[in-house]
Amino acid sequence: MLKIKDLKFDEKGLIPAVVVDGKTKEVLTLAYMNAESLAVTLQERKTCFFSRSRQTLWRKGETSGNYQHVLSITADCDKDALVVVVDKEGPACHTGQESCFFQPLYVNESRQPFSLHGLYELLMERKTKLPQGSYTTYLFEKGLDKILKKVGEECTEVVIAGKAEDKKETVYEIADLVYHVLVLMAQMGITVDEVEEELASRHVIDHKIKQEKMV
């Protein structure tokens, strides 16, 4: 495990820190730390940076309330840059954006990464705008009963494919099920984060049970 003294700060005593959202893996901001702000960060478990414009320490969230709870800090191979993974409260950017990086310079549309968070956000957009000709719009317009019926149907399809031990078909049906479950979540206002937090709490309980059995 590295110590602060092992890191390579620049001639101004600073080291760049790339802050990443622990849930979405999105890059939130690029800030700078000196040895003192890094020590504060480690002690308080919340990000504290060095402001190059004000030449002083600043704790993220001290005025806005948008704190960043530190999950991990990792140095690169040269020990002259850091990646800080956080669990954030509120937007990371002073503009109100979730990330400071929101102004695209180039986007390769054919190579965009997929995520459940991204799909959920798209579904929420469909729910708000209800574009014509969209199957998702159709489900939202039909309402909860129709959505629940589709979830039930897709569950059955997964069981049938799984029973047949048809891997390709099972993957296809699971994808259908996940989509319809996300539509249900959007309809009920349940977020992906809430489901992840529930699963994480079960993981902790399961880990404790395993430890108790070993004693």
C-alpha positions, 0 to 999 in steps of 0.5 A: 500500500502506497503512502503520500510520501511515495507519490511524485508531486510536480514542481508546485507540489501538486498531483492531478486527481481524476475523479470517477463515479463509483456507480456509473464509472463516469469521469466526473472531474479533473482536480489537483491535490497537494500533500495536505489536501490528500491527507485531509481526503484520506482522514475525512473520506471526502474529497479535498482539493487544492484550488490553483486559482485561490491557492488554498484547500477546498473541500468539495461540497462545503458550500454546495452540499455536493460531497464526494465520499471516497471509495478508493484512491489509486496511483498510476504506474509513475505515481504522479497521477491519481484516480479517485473513485467516489460515491457522490451526493449531487452534481460534480460540476459547478454548472449543475451538470453531473460531470464536468465533462459534458461538452463533446468534441467527437463522438463515434456513435457506432462504438458507444458503450452500453449500460443499464443506467444509460438505457434507464435514462432513455426509458425515462426520456421516452416516458416524458416525451412519449414519441410516436411509433415507439414500443416503449411509448406504447407500454407507458400509454397502456399503463402498469397492467400491460407492463406487468403482463409483459414482464410475466410473459418474458419471465415465462419465455426465460424459463422455457429457453432455460429449460431447453438449455438453449444458451443463445435463446436464453440470452435473448429472452433475458435481454427482453426481460431486463428491458421490460423490468426497466420499463416497470422500474421507470413506470414506478419511479424505481431507479437502477441505483436503488436496485444496486443498493439493495443487491449490495446490502444482500452481498454484505449480509451474505458475506457476514453469514459466510464468515459466521459459518466459518467461525 
